[in-house]
Structures are given as C-alpha cells and as structure tokens.
Amino acid sequence: MKPYKNKNREKNLQNFILEIPKKEILGKCILCEKNVSDPYYSFHIEDGYIHFECAIKYIKEMAYSMRIKNFRTIYLGGKKFGIISDREKGENKKWNIIKKVDLEEIIEYKKNTNLKY
Ligand SMILES: [Zn+2]
C-alpha cells in the first residue's frame, strides 16, 4: 500500500485541470442573448456583441421573408453582409448581390421578428 502516491496523482490532476485556460466572456450577444467569448467570430458594436452565426441566421430569415430563392449569404467585410444569387452563364459563374445588410439593419429586423428557421 502506498497511500501517498494516489494523493499526489490527484493533486497533479487538479493542477492540470486548473491550467486549462478559461474562455473569457466578452459580453452578451444582442441577438441570442448568450455569452460571446470568441473575438474572431463575433462583432463588437456599441451596444454589445453579435455572434457571426446569429447574424447569418437573421439574414437568412430576412431573405426568406423577402421570398428570395436560391440565395447564399456572404460576409462582405466592414460589418456588412450580402444576400447573393448565383447565375451560371456558360463557363462564367456570376453572382450578384440582391441585398446588402449591415448589423444595424439586423438589430432593427430582430426587434420585429421571431426566428422561424
Ligand atoms: Zn448570438
């Protein structure tokens, strides 16, 4: 019997767990009201944060409500998104932006919408 060995192992394990870095919570998402902890996959705006995924969800909802068919959503940069449609013309794949959406518009849209999708 070596009672001390187990105790040490337990202690090492505890230290190991403590060394795992905690995700820092930056704030709450305006759209889903959950915590935001990833600065690279979220937007920081005046009133708080927005998950990238949440923004996409609302843009899709927006597109469905406008009855836009066969669309894709892309990030255009500068906190702006695009609802785009693909058109195939011969060998050239063309796409055009049906609508540009910025974060303010998403926040405004959220106030009058319950997500269905
Ligand atoms: Zn969110």
Residues whose N, C-alpha, C, O or C-beta is under 5 A from the ligand:
A	BS01	ZN	C29 L31 C32 E33 H51 C54
